[in-house]
Amino acid sequence: MTDYILSCESTIDLSVDYVNKLDVSVINANYELDGKNYLDDFGQSLNMKTFYDNMRQGASPSTSRINTGEYVEYLKSLLEKGQDVVHICLSTGMSSQYESLLEAINILKEDFPERKIYPIDSKMASAGVGLLVSKLSKLKKEGMNAEQLYNWAQENKLHVINYTSNENLEYVARGGRISKTAASIGGVLHICPLIEVDDQGHMIVTSKIRTRKKLLKTLLQKMQDNAIGGQDYNDQVFISTADNIELSNEVKEMIEEAFPHIDGGVKIFNIGPTVGSHIGPGTIAIFYWGKERMAGNKK
């Protein structure tokens, strides 16, 4: 019995067309730019190139978590359909949004005692959550029930692996992941930070690599060592880009050449404003299914 709703947040950073194919319900986050509020809705309210151009010109967008009241209103509309809900949330390692989700679930129990909401802390962000949601959508369509889907997600979510980098260290420094001094020196030396997501869903700078060429070589080697199935990897790979399509296409070609059996080829999506506000234009991120998070970096 699969009569339940798979739900997530717009911070999965996929495209509208792709999301529509997944048959998932989405609650939109929101942000503020130059004193105006926008929905984080896959670039429909504000084109993502315009968003990142504004950042390049000095704008500092601000984001806020989806609050308890917003979750209550959204989830109530789903429960009123008489179905249970499996909801995937942005990582607790990057936002307190999950706390609001749990508060909303407790509030709704009184009015909907017969219904179940299964909350999942994705321990991931951006299209990495999208990769998990895409897999869950497939399993749901194959007949997995709500409890089975929830259990599968809890057991496998840490196999979503992420590598992120931005050659413009100004934005990495703004996010507090390196110092302003290190960013200044690193810019002169053409250093590219390699950022990974740990088991708790935090973004961690694990390497500082000199030159883009060495960065791409490192990314590919790490994928080859860690991808489930090695070079026979046959699952999905997503790339997220913050208005850096040229580099994203270069990485896409590199990965597809090394992994010829990728399901549907590498897909490229925009990094949405909620995540993009903190990592800045020029960022690219790779997401795939691997054996271990931060492989080779754990003490």
Secondary structure, 3 states (H helix, E strand, C coil): CCCEEEEEEHHHCCCHHHHHHHCCEEECEEEEECCEEEEECCCCCCCHHHHHHHHHCCCCCEEECCCHHHHHHHHHHHHCCCCEEEEEECCCCCCCHHHHHHHHHHHHHCCCCCCCEEEEECCCCCHHHHHHHHHHHHHHHCCCCHHHHHHHHHHHHHHEEEEEECCCHHHHHHCCCCCHHHHHHHHHCCEEEEEEECCCCCEEEEEEEECHHHHHHHHHHHHHHHECCHHHCCCCCEEEECCCHHHHHHHHHHHHHHCCCCCCCCEEEECCHHHHHHHCCCCEEEEEEECCCCCCCCC
